[in-house]
Amino acid sequence: MAFLAYKLMVVSVEGANPEPMLVLLRIENFALIDRLELEFGSGLNVLTGETGAGKSIILDALDAVLGGKVTLRAVRSGTERALIEATFECGFEMASWVRQQEIELLDGNLLVVSREMVASRSGGMRSRSRLNGILVNRQMMDQLRDRLVEITAQGQTVQLGQPARQREWLDAFGGPRLAQQRQIVARIYAECTRWLQAVENRRQSEQQRLQRLDLLQYQLQELTQAGLADPEELQYLEAERQRLSHVVELQQQSYQAYQLLYQNDSDGPAAADLLGQVESVLSDMVQYDGQLQPVLEMVKDALAQASEAGLRLSSYSGSLETDPERLEEVEERIVQLKQICRKYGPTLKEAIAYSERVETELEALTNPGESLESLEQKYFACKQQLDAACSQLTQMRHSAAAALESRLVEELRPLAMDKVQFQVQITPTEANSTGADQIVFLFSANPGEQVQPLSQTASGGEMSRFLLALKACFSQRGRGEASRGEVVGLTPELESECFAPTGTLVFDEIDVGVSGKVAAAIAEKLYQLSQHQQVLFVTHQPMVAAIADHHFRVAKQVIDTIIPPSNGVTAPDSPDSQERTVVRVASLVNSQRREELAQMAGGNSEGEAIAWAESLLAQAAQMRRISKIADSTDDPTKI
């Protein structure tokens, strides 16, 4: 396999590449792709092809394998299962992170990210993601994605006009110290918010507190007077009421039972007398047959128990006395407890628990803590700290803005924007968790025109170049900054995007709307980026394709596919194949690249078009040489 041959050429040393790099992408039954295997290299990789050829499907597959959203249409029609595998070569930092997740790398530095999507018969879809064969959850995939790939499409230039996003970019460019100061601001702001909430709650709740206090005091008084202690008291009282209400019946029945068991005054014998007679008979029988001894013992035990029961019934009957006063007390207590249960229960146990909660809440309301004046003083003191922290953050943003203005203008000038003007406008605003500044990027590409907000003045092509220049700024900043671990206070997405470069940068046709010298400038900028990290670029620009290190042509083909027979039997008059559209990708070299560039330029692969393509390749080679010389002398730490 070509990929294995490629790996034999790679030095198997952990950290050989500073950032992770995509080396292989395998796709099965995804959208229009039946089976595809792409080997990518370091540097600039470009995908070209006609509009609608399927270039974006490949990027969609890369997005999907890293946890992107997919629909049922992602599974190729006529199949039930799609599989995408992306193999990355990890650098030292990436390898350390993977091992922290208790996942072993393959061949020392390879990470295989896979996602299987299965369409169910009910019309839904389920998917599973794995890292080197180990099943992982969505959260881990989100963390991994930020470290492996960053995909930028032309539509994302809309983000450039969002002030909130511009603030995040400026803060990220400001470096670790600015990020730490912003974290301080966020912490103090959260504390101020808590104090302000405490003040507002105290102001608004005083009347409610007093009303609640009156209610709880009344309830506690009622519950205290009830003298609740035993959760089972109501059951005991119900039993006692039953006994007191039926004393006469109990006396009569206990006497009757006593007579039947022990001493019968009527004509018939008592149970104890009968058992005594049985005992006497069995005693005589045992003398002749010892097997009856156990029966005799049972009768003796029964006689003893009958005698004991009779004596207890006699004692019980003697203890029974009518007590109307006690019965009245019991009934009143039962009524009281049932009323308590209806209000605070429904059981006595729950009423007792409620009583305890009332005591706790009443104590808290009786001692409300700090006074309103004290809370206000603490809030104002915290507000002063916030203002000071925001002021320091503003100063740091001004310094970062000056550096970004200078660097971004330098990156934009080679992109056919010689007279570009760029300013970062910082205006005061209400303090919040991100500071007390409103950030707006001001831009003008035309000499003599005043700078205006970027979203209002930049064209689509200018937005694309601005975005590319911004990425270049952060790429160089990332190489000049400390490690990713020192950057705190930013979201993981922005930290990954703006500081330590993501392993693979993916651009999806952000060069649409440019041509000529601008396209050449974009090509050179892309090539400079690719010297430090892998770049995948979907383009229609011949100059960009010419300067690439690796060129892939994407095209659609119509093929004949076999129709599987139903139940193993093919109908005599039914066709056994049908036409299907598939996406094919070819890795281009030498003459193939010339032909592709000629077709991109004018749709002709003969004569002048081929000569023009050869000159374009020569021009690209010269640009690469110049770019490498310039890059070798560039010191990103001077940013």
Buried (B, 14 or more C-beta within 10 A) or exposed (E): EEBEEEBEEBEEEBEBBBBBBBBBBBBBBBBBBBEBBBBBBBBBBBBBBBEEBBBBBBBBBBBBBBBBEBEEEBBBEEEEEBBBBBBBBBBBBBBEBBEEEEBEBEEBBBBBBBBBBBBEEEEEBEBEBBBBEEEBEEEBBEBBBBBBBBBBBBEBBEBBBEBEBBBBBBBBBBBBEBBBBBBBBBBBBEBBBEBBEBBEEBEEBEEEBEEBBEEBBEBBEBBEEBEBEEBEBBEEBEEBBEEBEEBEEBBEEBBEBBBBBBEBEEEEEBBBBBBBEBBEEBBEBBEEEEEBEEEBEEBBEBBEEBBEBBEBBBEBBEEBEEEEEEBEBBBEBBEBBBEBBEEBBEEBBEBBBBBEEBBEBBEEBEEEEEEEEEBBBBBEEBBEBBBEBBBBBBEBBEEBBEBBBEBBBBBBBBBBBEEBBBBBBBEEBEBBBBBBBBBBBBBBBEEEEEBBBBBEBBEEBBBBBBBBBBBBBBBBBBBEBEEBEEBEBBEEEBBBBBBBBBBBBBBBBBBBBBEEEBBBBBBBBBBBBBBBBBBBBBBBBBBBBBBBBBBBBBBBEEEEEEEEEEEEEEEEEEEEEEEBEBBBBEBBEEEEBBBBBBBBBEEEBEEEBBEBBBEBBEBBEEBBEEBEEEBEEEEBEEB
